[in-house]
Amino acid sequence: MPTYGYECRDCGHQFEVIQKITDDPVSACEKCNGRVRRVIFPVGIMFKGSGFHVNDYSKSGPSSNGKKTEESKPEKTVETTKS
């Protein structure tokens, strides 16, 4: 169940409540019974390992077995003329 943070508009008391998503939000401060507002906290995200960008977006494009393959490029031809 998620933890929601609340702040009292009257006394400034901050507290957290573990609630179901379907529960009604808290409407009264646990300290002074004043009006409260829900506080949204930033979520910490941590990327570990070699990273999704390196693994998912290769420079050579997708391949059938997941390994990088050399792209086939047309060979350059040089025409020479005799004078």
Backbone hydrogen bonds in HBPLUS format (Angstrom, degrees):
<---DONOR---> <-ACCEPTOR-->    atom                        ^
c    i                          cat <-CA-CA->   ^        H-A-AA   ^      H-
h    n   atom  resd res      DA  || num        DHA   H-A  angle D-A-AA Bond
n    s   type  num  typ     dist DA aas  dist angle  dist       angle   num
A0019-GLN N   A0002-PRO O   3.11 MM  17  6.04 153.7  2.18 170.6 178.7     1
A0004-TYR N   A0017-VAL O   2.83 MM  13  5.32 174.4  1.83 153.9 152.4     2
A0017-VAL N   A0004-TYR O   2.79 MM  13  5.32 157.4  1.84 154.1 161.7     3
A0039-VAL N   A0005-GLY O   2.71 MM  34  5.12 172.6  1.72 136.3 139.0     4
A0006-TYR N   A0015-PHE O   2.76 MM   9  5.43 163.5  1.78 170.8 175.5     5
A0015-PHE N   A0006-TYR O   3.00 MM   9  5.43 157.6  2.05 145.9 152.2     6
A0007-GLU N   A0037-ARG O   2.90 MM  30  5.49 153.5  1.97 154.8 163.6     7
A0037-ARG N   A0007-GLU O   2.92 MM  30  5.49 152.4  1.99 145.7 153.4     8
A0008-CYS N   A0013-HIS O   2.86 MM   5  5.24 158.8  1.91 146.5 153.6     9
A0012-GLY N   A0008-CYS O   3.10 MM   4  4.74 133.1  2.33 112.3 123.7    10
A0009-ARG N   A0035-ARG O   2.77 MM  26  5.69 168.6  1.78 155.0 159.0    11
A0023-ASP N   A0020-LYS O   3.21 MM   3  5.26 154.5  2.27 100.8 108.4    12
A0029-CYS N   A0034-GLY O   2.78 MM   5  5.04 145.5  1.90 138.7 148.9    13
A0033-ASN N   A0029-CYS O   3.02 MM   4  4.37 134.8  2.23 114.7 123.1    14
A0056-ASP N   A0052-PHE O   2.81 MM   4  5.69 162.7  1.84 154.4 158.8    15
A0057-TYR N   A0053-HIS O   3.15 MM   4  5.57 150.5  2.24 135.8 141.2    16
